[in-house]
């Protein structure tokens, strides 16, 4: 085999160069995969349990309390414009499907619990509002790898994640009805 600089490659040298190039490509691909942002708990996996305080009653509330229900885990903030757009939709879902076993747990990421309480009361939202210290809230955000708010995670009656989405990609009524009927 002729090479551009006028010399010749033996077959062994050519094979060696190919092996080195493939190894380099493998390293680059490995680094790219390793540097990707983790996706958190994926659809089809069991949702990990966690506990935060109820924003109104201050009692501890854990996700496992709601096994047997279809749960929407909603990460939100009262000052977030997209959250304000999405909240009426979640209230409509609760109004339509709450009696059939749908629960919406709202993990509030506001730093001022009074601001969140006022917002919920002012609009009559009846989701179960959860709140914790900054460290507690961020540990739940990290646990579920929430990229932005509002972010919704649909969990079936057995505790398996069936949907994840960030506004405007929210669980449809058909998706909720499907998991309520199982």
Residue frames relative to the residue before (quaternion, step in Angstrom):
aa qw qx qy qz dx dy dz
X 1.0000 0.0000 0.0000 0.0000 0.00 0.00 0.00
X 0.3241 -0.7461 0.5525 0.1815 3.58 -0.84 0.97
X 0.2025 -0.7569 0.6104 0.1167 3.56 -1.08 0.73
X 0.6848 -0.5415 0.2926 0.3903 3.61 -1.08 0.62
X 0.7173 0.4519 -0.2772 0.4522 3.61 0.98 -0.69
X 0.6637 -0.5632 0.2846 0.4017 3.58 1.22 0.38
X 0.6037 0.5510 -0.3739 0.4383 3.59 1.19 -0.18
X 0.4060 -0.6792 0.5428 0.2815 3.54 -1.29 -0.19
X 0.3036 -0.7078 0.6079 0.1931 3.53 -1.21 0.68
X 0.3513 -0.6723 0.5947 0.2664 3.52 -1.04 0.70
X 0.6480 -0.5061 0.3839 0.4202 3.57 -1.23 0.31
X 0.6344 0.5323 -0.3302 0.4530 3.59 1.03 -0.74
X 0.6558 0.4987 -0.3125 0.4728 3.59 0.97 -0.84
X 0.6328 0.5278 -0.3187 0.4684 3.57 1.00 -0.85
X 0.6551 0.4996 -0.3079 0.4758 3.59 0.92 -0.88
X 0.6393 0.5326 -0.3220 0.4517 3.60 1.00 -0.78
X 0.6468 0.5067 -0.3106 0.4779 3.57 0.98 -0.87
X 0.6407 0.5232 -0.3217 0.4606 3.59 0.98 -0.83
X 0.6436 0.5151 -0.3202 0.4668 3.60 0.95 -0.85
X 0.6587 0.5017 -0.3084 0.4683 3.60 0.93 -0.89
X 0.6569 0.5035 -0.3138 0.4653 3.60 0.95 -0.83
X 0.6521 0.4994 -0.3183 0.4734 3.60 0.95 -0.81
X 0.6352 0.5183 -0.3288 0.4689 3.59 1.00 -0.78
X 0.6483 0.5144 -0.3152 0.4645 3.59 0.97 -0.85
X 0.6382 0.5100 -0.3205 0.4794 3.57 0.98 -0.83
X 0.6424 0.5292 -0.3168 0.4550 3.58 0.97 -0.83
X 0.6444 0.5096 -0.3169 0.4739 3.59 1.00 -0.82
X 0.6592 0.5061 -0.3114 0.4608 3.60 0.89 -0.91
X 0.6584 0.4917 -0.3098 0.4784 3.60 0.89 -0.89
X 0.6455 0.5258 -0.3174 0.4540 3.59 0.94 -0.85
X 0.6621 0.4935 -0.3037 0.4752 3.58 0.96 -0.84
X 0.6394 0.5196 -0.3294 0.4612 3.59 0.98 -0.76
X 0.6621 0.4911 -0.3030 0.4782 3.58 0.93 -0.86
X 0.6809 0.4948 -0.2927 0.4537 3.58 0.90 -0.91
X 0.6977 0.4806 -0.2827 0.4499 3.60 1.06 -0.64
X 0.4745 0.6700 -0.4494 0.3522 3.61 1.23 -0.13
X 0.5305 -0.5984 0.4871 0.3511 3.55 -1.14 0.62
X 0.4651 -0.6806 0.4741 0.3094 3.61 -0.80 0.91
X 0.4405 -0.7246 0.4709 0.2433 3.57 -1.03 0.75
X 0.4750 -0.6678 0.4594 0.3425 3.60 1.18 -0.12
X 0.7545 -0.3225 0.2661 0.5058 3.51 -1.17 -0.52
X 0.3039 -0.8036 0.4954 0.1283 3.53 -0.57 1.21
X 0.6337 -0.4797 0.4378 0.4202 3.52 -1.33 0.31
X 0.7540 0.3381 -0.2814 0.4878 3.56 -0.91 0.99
X 0.6614 0.4666 -0.3069 0.5006 3.59 1.27 -0.20
X 0.5785 -0.5777 0.4488 0.3609 3.55 -1.27 0.44
X 0.4304 -0.6860 0.5270 0.2576 3.55 -0.96 0.92
X 0.4064 -0.7087 0.5111 0.2671 3.60 -0.80 0.90
X 0.4870 -0.6540 0.4889 0.3100 3.55 -1.11 0.65
X 0.0467 0.7562 -0.6526 0.0114 3.53 -1.27 0.49
X 0.2035 -0.7659 0.5966 0.1270 3.54 -1.28 0.27
X 0.0346 0.7532 -0.6560 0.0331 3.54 -1.10 0.86
X 0.5726 -0.5837 0.4375 0.3742 3.58 -1.26 0.14
X 0.4937 -0.5901 0.5463 0.3311 3.52 -1.25 0.63
X 0.5034 -0.7032 0.4198 0.2755 3.58 -0.71 1.10
X 0.7282 0.4140 -0.2384 0.4914 3.61 1.05 -0.69
X 0.7968 0.3244 -0.1621 0.4832 3.60 0.70 -1.08
X 0.3533 -0.7652 0.4569 0.2844 3.60 1.29 -0.34
X 0.4741 0.6525 -0.4704 0.3580 3.61 1.17 0.25
X 0.5323 -0.6186 0.4525 0.3595 3.60 -1.08 0.57
X 0.0804 -0.7690 0.6339 0.0173 3.56 -1.05 0.86
X 0.0837 -0.7951 0.5988 0.0466 3.57 -0.88 0.93
X 0.6256 -0.5580 0.3983 0.3723 3.54 -1.19 0.59
X 0.6517 0.5533 -0.3312 0.3994 3.60 0.92 -0.86
X 0.5257 0.6332 -0.4116 0.3915 3.62 1.20 -0.35
X 0.7462 0.4280 -0.2020 0.4681 3.57 1.14 -0.62
X 0.3037 0.7227 -0.5518 0.2846 3.59 1.19 0.44
X 0.7009 0.3859 -0.3269 0.5029 3.54 -0.92 0.92
X 0.6875 0.3616 -0.2591 0.5740 3.56 1.34 -0.16
X 0.4217 -0.6043 0.5842 0.3402 3.53 -1.31 0.27
X 0.1186 -0.8190 0.5614 0.0064 3.56 -0.71 1.13
X 0.1513 -0.7078 0.6774 0.1315 3.50 -1.14 0.75
X 0.1854 -0.7492 0.6308 0.0807 3.52 -0.74 1.14
X 0.0564 -0.8301 0.5534 -0.0401 3.55 -0.33 1.30
X 0.1727 -0.7547 0.6269 0.0869 3.56 -0.75 1.09
X 0.1237 0.8147 -0.5418 0.1655 3.56 -0.58 1.17
X 0.1342 -0.7530 0.6373 0.0937 3.52 -1.40 0.15
X 0.5068 -0.6947 0.4137 0.2991 3.59 -0.81 0.96
X 0.6934 0.4683 -0.2812 0.4699 3.60 1.13 -0.48
X 0.5392 0.6301 -0.3900 0.4001 3.59 1.30 -0.06
X 0.4397 -0.7220 0.4627 0.2671 3.64 -0.59 1.08
X 0.6727 0.4815 -0.3116 0.4676 3.62 0.91 -0.81
X 0.6001 0.5451 -0.3608 0.4611 3.59 1.11 -0.63
X 0.6490 0.5195 -0.3108 0.4608 3.57 0.98 -0.84
X 0.6433 0.5017 -0.3179 0.4832 3.57 1.13 -0.63
X 0.7181 0.4711 -0.2484 0.4479 3.59 1.00 -0.82
X 0.5691 0.6513 -0.3854 0.3216 3.62 1.02 -0.70
X 0.6407 0.5100 -0.3647 0.4432 3.67 0.84 -0.70
X 0.6062 0.5545 -0.3534 0.4474 3.61 1.06 -0.68
X 0.6832 0.4727 -0.2970 0.4707 3.59 0.88 -0.87
X 0.6174 0.5217 -0.3483 0.4747 3.59 1.10 -0.61
X 0.6235 0.5266 -0.3337 0.4718 3.60 1.03 -0.77
X 0.6347 0.5215 -0.3286 0.4661 3.59 1.00 -0.79
X 0.6575 0.4998 -0.3091 0.4716 3.58 0.93 -0.87
X 0.6470 0.5181 -0.3203 0.4587 3.58 0.93 -0.86
X 0.7242 0.4474 -0.2437 0.4648 3.59 0.93 -0.89
X 0.8410 0.2300 -0.0628 0.4857 3.59 0.87 -0.92
X 0.4139 0.7291 -0.4643 0.2854 3.60 1.22 -0.04
X 0.6734 0.4925 -0.2959 0.4652 3.59 0.99 -0.79
X 0.6713 0.4722 -0.2929 0.4905 3.60 1.27 -0.31
X 0.6966 -0.5008 0.2697 0.4373 3.58 1.25 0.15
X 0.4745 0.6421 -0.4719 0.3740 3.61 1.18 0.28
X 0.0716 -0.7679 0.6364 0.0122 3.54 -0.99 0.95
X 0.1268 -0.7583 0.6321 0.0966 3.57 -1.03 0.79
X 0.1243 -0.7638 0.6323 0.0367 3.53 -0.70 1.19
X 0.1484 -0.8135 0.5596 0.0557 3.56 -0.52 1.17
X 0.1812 -0.7705 0.6040 0.0929 3.58 -0.45 1.20
X 0.2098 -0.8135 0.5374 0.0737 3.53 -0.26 1.36
X 0.1881 -0.8043 0.5585 0.0764 3.56 -0.80 1.04
X 0.3535 0.7141 -0.5136 0.3183 3.59 1.23 0.41
X 0.4075 -0.6942 0.5283 0.2701 3.57 -1.11 0.57
X 0.7109 0.3666 -0.2329 0.5532 3.57 1.25 -0.32
X 0.3105 -0.7866 0.4991 0.1895 3.61 -0.25 1.21
X 0.6048 0.5634 -0.3639 0.4293 3.61 1.08 -0.61
X 0.6243 0.5366 -0.3314 0.4609 3.57 1.04 -0.76
X 0.6645 0.4922 -0.2977 0.4771 3.58 0.96 -0.87
X 0.6321 0.5326 -0.3278 0.4575 3.60 0.96 -0.89
X 0.6663 0.5119 -0.2981 0.4530 3.56 0.86 -0.99
X 0.6468 0.5267 -0.3165 0.4517 3.56 0.95 -0.90
X 0.6751 0.4924 -0.2963 0.4625 3.60 0.87 -0.95
X 0.6801 0.4898 -0.2908 0.4615 3.57 0.90 -0.93
X 0.6386 0.5502 -0.3200 0.4325 3.58 0.96 -0.89
X 0.7713 0.3444 -0.1754 0.5057 3.59 1.01 -0.80
X 0.4572 -0.7215 0.4260 0.2982 3.60 1.25 -0.04
X 0.3231 0.7580 -0.5083 0.2501 3.60 1.12 0.56
X 0.2230 -0.8244 0.5161 0.0651 3.54 -0.87 1.04
X 0.3273 0.7219 -0.5433 0.2767 3.59 1.12 0.44
X 0.5076 -0.6006 0.5003 0.3624 3.58 -1.26 0.24
X 0.1894 -0.8263 0.5214 0.0973 3.58 -0.27 1.25
X 0.1256 -0.7904 0.5984 0.0378 3.55 -0.82 1.06
X 0.0101 -0.7970 0.6024 -0.0425 3.52 -1.04 0.84
X 0.0409 0.7816 -0.6221 0.0206 3.53 -1.20 0.59
X 0.6917 -0.4149 0.3531 0.4741 3.52 -1.30 0.00
X 0.6951 -0.4498 0.3372 0.4480 3.56 -1.26 0.25
X 0.6695 0.5055 -0.2990 0.4548 3.58 0.90 -0.94
X 0.6543 0.5069 -0.3169 0.4631 3.59 0.95 -0.85
X 0.6744 0.4965 -0.2983 0.4579 3.57 0.86 -0.96
X 0.6828 0.4856 -0.2947 0.4596 3.58 0.90 -0.89
X 0.6102 0.5342 -0.3676 0.4552 3.61 1.09 -0.54
X 0.6427 0.4922 -0.3238 0.4898 3.61 1.08 -0.67
X 0.6162 0.5339 -0.3349 0.4723 3.60 1.02 -0.81
X 0.6781 0.4790 -0.2864 0.4784 3.57 0.93 -0.91
X 0.6197 0.5601 -0.3383 0.4335 3.58 0.98 -0.87
X 0.7743 0.3213 -0.1603 0.5210 3.58 0.93 -0.94
X 0.3337 -0.7765 0.4720 0.2511 3.60 1.34 0.03
X 0.1128 0.8077 -0.5574 0.1557 3.52 0.70 1.20
X 0.3030 -0.8021 0.4854 0.1709 3.61 -0.49 1.13
X 0.7835 -0.0287 0.0863 0.6147 3.58 1.03 -0.88
X 0.3084 -0.7040 0.5871 0.2543 3.55 -1.30 0.14
X 0.5560 -0.1966 -0.8073 -0.0217 1.50 -2.14 1.30
X 0.1017 -0.7667 0.6331 0.0322 3.52 -1.09 0.83
X 0.1305 -0.8077 0.5740 0.0315 3.58 -0.81 1.05
X 0.0875 -0.7587 0.6447 0.0334 3.52 -1.08 0.88
X 0.2128 -0.7766 0.5852 0.0960 3.57 -0.69 1.14
X 0.0844 -0.7993 0.5948 -0.0150 3.56 -0.72 1.16
X 0.3824 -0.7478 0.4941 0.2246 3.59 -0.76 1.02
X 0.7562 -0.4187 0.2750 0.4209 3.56 -1.34 0.10
X 0.6958 0.4517 -0.2630 0.4926 3.58 1.20 -0.51
X 0.5885 -0.6112 0.3555 0.3921 3.58 1.27 0.06
X 0.5097 0.6390 -0.4184 0.3961 3.58 1.26 0.34
X 0.4370 -0.6859 0.5168 0.2673 3.58 -0.93 0.91
X 0.1286 -0.8214 0.5552 0.0224 3.55 -0.77 1.12
X 0.7909 0.0582 -0.0211 0.6088 3.59 1.23 -0.34
X 0.0027 0.7462 -0.6653 -0.0234 3.55 -1.25 0.64
X 0.2138 0.7935 -0.5548 0.1300 3.57 -0.92 0.76
X 0.2856 -0.7214 0.6076 0.1696 3.51 -1.25 0.61
X 0.6380 -0.5593 0.3768 0.3716 3.56 -0.97 0.94
X 0.5682 -0.1883 -0.8009 0.0189 1.61 -1.81 1.74
X 0.4849 0.6535 -0.4415 0.3779 3.62 1.24 0.18
X 0.1428 0.8019 -0.5536 0.1733 3.57 0.05 1.35
X 0.6177 -0.5493 0.3828 0.4126 3.61 -1.14 0.43
X 0.4035 -0.7228 0.5131 0.2268 3.55 -0.93 0.93
X 0.6274 -0.5139 0.4098 0.4176 3.55 -1.26 0.30
X 0.6131 0.5468 -0.3539 0.4470 3.61 1.04 -0.68
X 0.6415 0.5156 -0.3153 0.4725 3.58 1.00 -0.82
X 0.6664 0.4936 -0.3010 0.4708 3.58 0.92 -0.88
X 0.6519 0.5115 -0.3163 0.4620 3.59 0.90 -0.88
X 0.6137 0.5604 -0.3431 0.4377 3.58 1.01 -0.80
X 0.7443 0.4020 -0.2368 0.4778 3.60 0.80 -0.96
X 0.5924 0.5434 -0.3776 0.4595 3.61 1.14 -0.42
X 0.6939 0.4944 -0.2796 0.4426 3.59 1.04 -0.74
X 0.6411 0.5394 -0.3329 0.4327 3.62 1.17 -0.22
